[in-house]
Amino acid sequence: MELPIDHFRLLGVSPSANAEEVLRAFQLRLDRPPKQGFTYEVLAQRSELLRLSADLLSNPVERQSYELALIEGSSGLELSSNREVAGLLLLWESNASFQAFKLAKKALQPPQAPALGSGRESDLTLIAALSCRDASIEEQACRRYASGADLLQEGIQLLQRMGKLVEERKTLEFDLETLLPYRILDLLSREKEDEKSHQEGLMLLEDFVNKRGGLEGKRNSEKIAGLNQNDFELFFLQIRKFLTAKEQSKIYVNWYRRGSEDAGFLAAFSLIASGFSYRKPELFQEARKYLRNININGFDPMPLIGCLDLLLGDVQQAESRFRSSSDEKLKDWLDNYPGETLGALCDYCINWLKKDVLVGFSDVEIQTVNLDDWFASQEVQIYVEQLETKGALGIAKAGFSFLSSLAPEQQIDNNSSKKLEEQADLPMPGGALDEILKGKSFKSRFQSSDAFLRSDLVKNIVSKYYSTFELIKKSDFKSFILKRPIYTSALAFVGLFIVGTGLGIIIQRKPSENNDLNKISKSEFVKPEDIKIIDNESSKIVNNKEILGLNKLIPLTSVDPSSQEIKFLIESWLAGKADVLNGSESQYLSSVARTSLFNRVIEQRKKDKLLGQRQIIDANINSINIVQRSDKRIAADVELDYQDKRISSSGEILSETVIPSLKVKYIIGKNKKNWQIVDYISGN
């Protein structure tokens, strides 16, 4: 057998060690043999191999000849058959666990398999068990969880076949179960091209949840895979973003059929997300069934089903759903929009889709929700036409009748403006699902009753399109509709287009001046003179000279970006993050970071602001090394000169951190045409 190790590693000394250090290491290894139950014969052979290595390395002539052979490319140690097991033992001790496991496994198989019940068989099996576990741990340390799990499975199968070391086998089985969530995450987070790994991850996820007794963990009398319910929900939050809406709807339906009510709720949302994103309104009908069948105390499906009615063109039915809600605050809110029912329903539906439905899917990246685009889709129009005529006619009538019946002064008088301003304190709908998956109980999602929003939507629509509605009103539009039903659908969608256009304008309007953190642009670059300080505790103009150099590179659209371009991308992320956490604007941060990472910075700034604090971060790149590259993913190891300070509103330094050589791994992904920072791992 050729052992993939040299005498220096075998003995555990540096190639520069002198003779005295070699002999000292030899004696130390002799005094500390492994205590896991190896036979006397293999321990004696181990000592003999160590002695041979020590003799060679302490003899100047022999050592010089050996070192010359290494330089010329010689590698490995050739061992006789009676010393193979001792060599594998020393290989495992030298932290070459993976090689030791593979060679021990091979030695236990025909034709070189040892005699049953022999000491050689016993020693080889023990080496295989110990090296298998250590090799798996090494893989986990490198975040290769699936590979680590595969090694554990190999070891378990080997020990089962040998019929030995029951306790060691139980240890490997426990390690494999504990590794399951990380293994699933590893498999599902890989590139989309690796379909085999993705499908394996899906299969393991389904089995895992079924074993727990659904999303609620009904069989979780003890931790399964090392996770309690809260830990599982955090894990599940990470998993969702690697699955498409279609994949999620499929597995949720399976779990729902097995008795998980939470899965029914998520199945409805994933079906709606898939239907809206891919213009498949027929999926809404299936989603409606799951929403109706959810039987959990405190959950009111009426507003959600009403949104589905609205998306299918039936305004009257949608309003009826909202009016039949058990949430009195919701109905009071709806009543605060006299004559503006359609605008209120649309505004509610948009926020619900954006904040609750269209989140947590790998194939859904929607920054804004445009109902005009939805109803302009040919697939949607055809499907709506196949429904009852009142669906299309209902939205046309609602759009023209209540808007055209209001005089201009009724839309813009002081009383109406005052009412709209009074509604500014009403909380926005949505976000409940995201909060639940961040640690709250799944069932607590159904207890939220603050599903409200505010909008001057209809006022803006009427002021822009009032003359059009007046013309329609004067042209005996209602009698035209009733006498010529063949044109109903076409005219209905004309009305829809007008209303939808108004919606699009409102959605794209400038954010409120009171919401400073939402003023960060995602498409324009900031000029130095335009940069203002948001927080009162900071009054200096931020120096953004570096931004001028980044404008030409951001967004990064190169097909195969160079190391220098990647460096500029990371530098722009560091600069933008530092600006936001210091309390100033950054108009390019969202262009260099994925939405989840961008939002993480914004949330951190909000927390600091509530505490009356800000952070000053100074990070400079010392070195960058591209360690992985594909068409859609780049990984870079970066060494930073890092320093940060946390400052109070009075200017007092609350804490300070200085790291001269901070190592960070940055993951960069391609989003459509642009490269963006996806995530980063400190201390790699």
ABEGO torsion letter per residue (X at the ends): XBBBBBAAAAAGBBAABBAAAAAAAAAAAAABBBAAGBBAAAAAAAAAAAAAAAAAAABAAAAAAAAAAAAAGBBEBBBBAAAAAAAAAAAAAAGBAAAAAAAAAAAABOAABBBBGBAAAAAAAAAAAAAAAAAAAAAAAAGBAAAAAAAAAAAAAAAAAAGBGAAAAAAAAAAAAAAAAAAAAAAAABBAABAAAAAAAAAAAAAAAAAAGEAAGAABABBBGGBBAAAAAAAAAAAAAABBAAAAAAAAAAAAAAGBAAAAAAAAAAAAAAAAAAGBAAAAAAAAAAAAABBBBGBBAAAAAAAAAAAAGBAAAAAAAAAABABAAAAAAAAABBGAAAAAAAAAAAAAAAAAAABGBAABBBABBBAAAAAABAAAAAAAAABBAAAAAAAAAAAAAAAAABBAAAAABAAAAAAAAAAAABBBBEGAAAAAAAGBBAAAAAABABBBBBBAAAAAAAAAAAAAAAAAAAAGAAAAAAABAAAAAAAAAAAAAAAAAAAAAAAABBBBAABAAAABBAABBBBAAABBBABAABABBBBAAAAAAAAAAOBBABABBBAAAAAAAAAAAAAAAAAAAAGBBBAAAAAABBAAAAAAAAAAAAAAAAAGBBBBBBBBBABBBBABBBAABBBBBBBBBBBBBBBBAAGBBABBBBBABBBBBBBBBBBEABBBBABBBBGX
